[in-house]
Amino acid sequence: MIIAERKERQVSILEAAENNQEFLRSIFMGCSNGTGHSKLQKYIEQVLFETPSFLKHHVGFGKGSVKELSGKFTNTLIRRQSEKNSNEVIIDLINNIVPYAVNVASPYFVGHMTSAIPPFMIQLKAIAAALNQNVVKLETSGVVSLVEKQVLAKIHRLIYRRTQDFYDHHVQNQDTTLGCFTEGGTVANITALWAARDALLAPRDGFGGVEKEGVEAGYRAYGIDRCIVLVSRLGHYSLRKAGGILGIGSENIIPVEVDENSRINIHSLAKKIEEIKSESSRNRLLAIVGIGGTTETGTIDPLKEMGEICAENGVHFHVDAAWGGPALLSEKYSYLLEGIDLADSVTIDGHKQFYMPMSSGMVYFKDPYIMNNVSYRANYIIRDGSGDLGIRSASGSREANSLILHSALRIMGARGYGLLVEHGIETARQLAEEIMRRPDFHLVTPPELNILTYQIYPEHYGRILEDSPDKEEIIYQNINEINRTIQRQQRECGIGFVSRTVLVNKNAPYREKVVLRIVIANPMTNMDILKEVIDEQEQIYKSILPGYELNL
């Protein structure tokens, strides 16, 4: 009896093992050709071929508010058994999640830097996912690591324009780093300042270097009390993150005032440098950051002048061109980034104006040896002489985004990317002219690239201010609240979507100005669409204005 039960249990265990193996085989080897696959294919085709009915549906937060939707996603238990097969899950995804996602592919979605991507990008992303290469080591990427070094050299050459001999020497050199891919612009900026910090506090006279011994020991070795990074007040918040992560402190990422064109004020920058030097000989400038297309206004700092100032002061010059970097591919507008070749490091995002899928960043270095101070090795990977890209990188695992950019450059060419850049800039300029023609609209920051900000500013408010200066405070409060309300209402139930931000002007009577912000990245966005978007804003404005007249 006992033997029979034991045999029965063994059979049961074997059957369970076979069932488990069959389940895993179906997951990894199965092919979803059922209803879910066809429905997914139909959805992708809608996105790719941009059918009007799909692209003109609501582009804000979708069919429900975040608060309402959050109630559907509160179950925190993972079921032991499979709930559904892959076809069923795909159908569920399309029916219950996709309709509530933000339609960033719509040409009416002009509020953020996230936009439509070309159909081939989705195909390339699928290939990269199917290959599942980990590009930080050759043993899990092979030729893809070599492709990555090549494409990094191509963009490096676009920025720095070094000689053919230089690139022949470094393109596949295992001992040098022209740049590296990162998970986004934030990590790229952190990597750039990481390299700058380690170059400043390098090993010397019994000190093993900041990377080994830490910031406190580095300050002692070099007789420093604090390291400082200077950047325009419109600099990206990732730089403050870098200050915290690198141990120099976010408070030491010091903002510099901007001029009337929202570019860093060179006079203020020079003054700030002198102040830092005069405060204490134990202060040290770690880096000065120029912006190649600010997030809020799209403006470009005077990079050439900043580069010259950095050279005069022996300071690392970093350019955050996460947004504007691809303008280098435009014959008409590459001049806007004059001086970027003076930078010691440059950030560019792939998922912005290279139109790659989320998310991809890059950082480039003028000195191919600067990353040697931050190299790491392990016995099982990234060994000496291995050529593994992870030796000099913040990432321990990374997907093959380089394969996507490598292919995209071949498909688009410089001319193709240049056309995208030119469409955005020129359409933004046309929109600026349209805004200036409307009496109740006020252009705040004209477009230098393809971003502009503006306000709904009731024309008669100017006359009220002239007659009753004592109402200045309530007037500006009203203007800010009108613009908040317009953006909110359009986002929730309009045909278009623009974003809003707050610009600060220390010289204005009321420093904080709520502005509407448009980013023109989608090449399908044209003036007819943009007129529809601002026409809708004008309608909302007229409907809400009476409520703001009562307090005047």
FENBEL-V331886 format. One record per helix or strand. SS is the DSSP state (H for helix, E for strand). FROM is the first residue (numbers start at 0). LEN is the number of residues. If there is no record, write none. Layout:
# FENBEL-V331886
((SS:FROM:LEN) (SS:FROM:LEN))
This chain:
# FENBEL-V331886
((H:1:28) (H:34:15) (H:51:4) (H:65:5) (H:85:11) (H:97:3) (E:108:1) (H:118:13) (H:137:3) (H:142:18) (H:163:7) (E:178:4) (H:184:16) (E:203:1) (E:206:1) (H:209:4) (H:214:8) (E:225:7) (H:237:8) (H:249:3) (E:252:4) (E:257:1) (E:263:1) (H:265:14) (E:282:10) (E:299:1) (H:302:11) (E:315:5) (H:324:5) (H:333:4) (H:339:3) (E:344:5) (E:360:5) (H:369:5) (H:388:4) (H:400:37) (E:440:5) (E:450:6) (H:458:9) (H:468:25) (E:496:1) (E:498:6) (E:511:8) (H:526:23))
